[in-house]
Amino acid sequence: MGTFVISKRLSDEYKFEFVSRKGKPIFTSVNYELRFECEEAIESFKSAIETYAFLRFKTAKGKCFFKLMKSDQIFAVSRKYSTELMMQKGIDEIVKYASQAEILDFSSGDSIFSDI
């Protein structure tokens, strides 16, 4: 099952990623000023995935990616995929698992591992 991971950018803004069962990021959200805005966006997405659109694109070098849109606004951008089939598998994983995915918050910057 996938997971939403909240973290901080170097600009001190918050973002979240939806990470696959294998630990690879599938998409990264737009920036948010406050952490709770990330949580609200995730919960909104989880409860209404069917209202979001997946717009597919191809780079000049042939890589595939998608933008996740809600009401003509970009919600998130996917990683680059080598094939359209791999991109579709990423989209399928979102549709199948995002509504039940847990949220992990790594935005505080604290180490989750104890010092040895």
C-alpha positions, 0 to 999 in steps of 0.5 A: 500500500502507498503512503503519503509523506510530508516533508519540508523543502529548503525554502521552508515550505511544506510538500507531500509525496505519494510513495509506492509500496516499493518506496518510490515517489509517484507524485509530489505536491505543490508547495504549502505554507503550513503543515496542516494545509498539507494534511487537509489537501491529502484528506481532501484527495483521499476522500474525492480521488474521482474528482481529480484529473490525470493529464498525461505528458511526454518530455522531449526525451520521451519520458512520460509524466502526469499532472494531477489536476483539480478544478484547473489547478495543479495539485501534484506532478509525477516523477518521470517514467520510462514508458507509458505503461509504467506511468499507467501503473503509477496512476493505477496504484494511486487510484487503488491505494491512496484512499487507505494510505497512511500519512507520515510526517517527516517535516520536523527534521528530527532524526527518526533513528537513535544515535549510536 
